[in-house]
Amino acid sequence: VIGKQAGADQRMDKATWPALFGLEESVDRCDELVRSATQDLAVFGANAESLKSLANYIVERIH
């Protein structure tokens, strides 16, 4: 497993986007950023498909 365990930032009293703005706002912002990035990548055509797929995977994965 790569990365931190779920809740690690909370245990360390670190500020996180969800802690500051709530889960719903965090999900909405994430979706907005992926949409914007996907639009920005459109100029690269098929060459950007792997980046688009990666962005969507990261957003849609469930822990």
C-alpha positions in Angstrom: 0.0 0.0 0.0 1.3 3.4 -0.9 0.4 6.5 1.0 -1.0 7.3 4.4 -3.7 5.4 6.2 -7.2 6.8 6.3 -7.5 9.3 9.2 -3.8 9.9 9.6 -4.1 13.7 9.0 -7.0 13.9 11.5 -4.9 12.0 14.2 -2.1 14.5 13.6 -4.5 17.5 13.8 -3.6 18.5 10.3 -6.0 20.7 8.3 -7.6 19.0 5.4 -10.0 20.3 2.7 -12.8 18.1 4.0 -12.2 19.1 7.6 -12.3 22.8 6.6 -15.1 22.8 4.0 -17.0 19.6 4.5 -17.2 16.5 2.4 -19.8 17.6 0.0 -17.9 20.8 -0.9 -14.7 18.7 -1.2 -16.3 16.3 -3.7 -17.8 19.2 -5.7 -14.4 21.0 -5.8 -12.7 17.8 -6.9 -15.2 17.3 -9.7 -14.7 20.9 -10.8 -11.0 20.5 -10.9 -11.1 17.3 -12.9 -13.6 18.9 -15.4 -11.3 21.9 -15.8 -8.2 19.8 -16.2 -9.9 17.6 -18.8 -10.9 20.6 -20.8 -7.4 22.0 -20.6 -6.0 18.6 -21.9 -8.3 18.7 -24.9 -5.7 20.6 -26.9 -3.4 17.5 -26.7 -6.0 15.2 -28.3 -5.4 11.5 -27.9 -2.0 12.1 -26.4 -3.8 13.2 -23.1 -6.1 10.2 -22.8 -3.9 8.5 -20.2 -3.8 11.6 -18.0 -7.6 12.0 -18.3 -8.0 8.4 -17.3 -5.7 8.8 -14.4 -7.6 11.8 -13.1 -10.9 10.1 -13.4 -9.5 7.0 -11.6 -8.2 9.0 -8.7 -11.5 10.8 -8.3 -13.8 7.8 -8.7 -11.8 5.3 -6.6 -13.3 4.1 -3.3 -11.2 3.2 -0.2 
